[in-house]
Amino acid sequence: MVLASVHATYKNVSHVTAYRDAIAVVIFVLIVFLVFKPIVQWIIDRTPEGKPVKNMYVNAVILTALASSVYSVIFNMKYVLGPLVVGLVIPEGPPLGSALESKYEKLTMNVFLPISITVSVMRSDAVRMFTEFSHILVNIFLTALTLVLKLLACLVPCLYFKLPLNESLAVSIILSYKSFADFVLYESVLDSAYISQATYAFLILFSLLNAGIVPVMLRRLYDPKRKYVSYQKRTILHLEPSSDLHILTCLHRPENVSAAIAFLQLLSSPNLDFPIAVTVLYLVKLVGQINPVLISNNKKSRRLHTDSYIHTANLAFRKFMLEGLKSVTVTTFTAFSHEKMMHEDICTLALDQTTSMIIVPSGRRWTLDGMFESDDDAIRRLNQALLESAPCSVGILIDRGHFSRKGNDVTSKKYYNIDVGVIFIGGKDDREALSLVKRMKHNPRVRVTVIRLLFKQEIKPANWEYILDNEVLKDFKIADEMNNVDYSERTMSSGAEVASIIQFMAHEYDLILVGRDQGIASPNFLGLTEWVELPELGVIGDFLAAKELSSKVSVLVVQQQQQE
């Protein structure tokens, strides 16, 4: 771009002006790397770890980029040259790179980029592309030839290393993609009179077709969920009674730690015949173009600092592991990832750790006294994506604060410290929730109550779902032999009665487990589905997590493995 601009000035303006512009560019590059870069590093060093960069510094960087653009235009260069060079010396990721992107990304992508694309397209003359078709035929041939060669150059190595054909084609198309960023180059060579208006119009049309066709082709060729398809059942229901229970619990904030440990304590047992293997994943949101990374906390890393909440949480989980003697093992990881890719990191780790269930916090936050505080839409979107693609069962934990405080109170004199209720209506998700509770009944601190809700509508005994439901309930129906388990059945006639019994239960238990989908019983909730606010929790889970429900009960919504 620089050489093209200097050559155009040399040819069309004067030799002296061209030499002046070249010297000005060299001086500008030296100033950026020798003066501006140390200033940027000084700003980063002055910013405390975990704290945002001061707005004064962020605005100063933006003004520098704008000034560099003006400088580039004054010396007959393309306006993007200055900001491009300035951007090279700004480190990606936190604190400065993330601050710039979080503050200006929406403005740039939603306002400036569409305006820039519109202006570039308006400069093209599509009519001349057809009237001068014979003149640009060679350029069209060279563009097509280059595209084919690039596709082959990418496709052959992928096939050589035995990558599936669909994925090989996807990689080749991505690497051959022409994006809107090329518009700047097209405008530069057009302004320098290296290409004609007809050629410019063809290149703009080619890029627009790329932007419209390539995403559709990629969705057809490559499905990210396919890699999470498991050829075996990764559910608690299909585990052997005495086999290790592998749990992956995900944390976003410091307040998630106590709830996660309180829940895991319900699954721990002094009996070594029921071991649990816990994998803890701290999710750290990245802003900017920095590459995602998954770090094992068992290894030293410069990204993990001793004064962060992750270090404190690690100590809490280590204490939990020591209290569980040899029946509990804990492994911790930290995923630095973009918001839209977090579910992929979770699914990948779940596959590697042969996890049977993933536990994630809900996006709804509560105060210490159980009052609604706020909704985090980013966490809700993550949970929805996880429910669609997880290679194992998923549990969404809604903690109102009371459960996490009581669950961590090991000094309580009450023998049954935690009251756990299970609402069983039917379906594979309810059966998975019940299988999880079977693991809890071995903990002497837990009192389990299973309430089965039956509807008056006749269900044929030959129905396969009905048979499976009764099979999984067998152990709980023998209540006389288990002094920490109660079982009861209640007959319902409508969704209103279901709402009443659930509201009553919300004041009787510390934690309630429910399935996300109730299978053949779902039609009985037609009146309740219209009021669902959080669809990722299902009908019953949404009712128990409602803002208007004056209760301190926490809820675990369970979904059985979907990717099979």
Salt bridges, closest charged atoms under 4 A:
ASP21 OD1 - ARG20 NH2 2.90
GLU132 OE2 - ARG128 NH2 3.15
GLU187 OE1 - LYS78 NZ 3.67
GLU187 OE1 - ARG123 NH1 3.98
ASP191 OD2 - LYS78 NZ 2.97
ASP191 OD1 - ARG123 NH2 2.71
GLU255 OE2 - ARG253 NE 3.94
GLU255 OE2 - ARG365 NH2 2.57
GLU339 OE1 - LYS285 NZ 3.37
GLU339 OE2 - ARG381 NH2 2.76
GLU344 OE1 - LYS227 NZ 4.00
ASP375 OD1 - ARG364 NE 2.86
ASP376 OD2 - ARG253 NH2 2.66
GLU388 OE1 - LYS225 NZ 3.52
ASP419 OD2 - LYS414 NZ 3.57
GLU465 OE1 - ARG431 NH1 3.14
ASP469 OD1 - ARG431 NH1 2.75
GLU471 OE1 - LYS474 NZ 3.23
ASP475 OD2 - LYS438 NZ 3.38
ASP486 OD2 - ARG447 NH2 2.51
ASP510 OD1 - HIS402 NE2 3.33
ASP510 OD2 - LYS406 NZ 2.99
GLU533 OE2 - ARG364 NH2 3.22
GLU533 OE2 - LYS547 NZ 3.49
GLU536 OE2 - ARG380 NE 2.81
GLU564 OE1 - LYS233 NZ 2.70
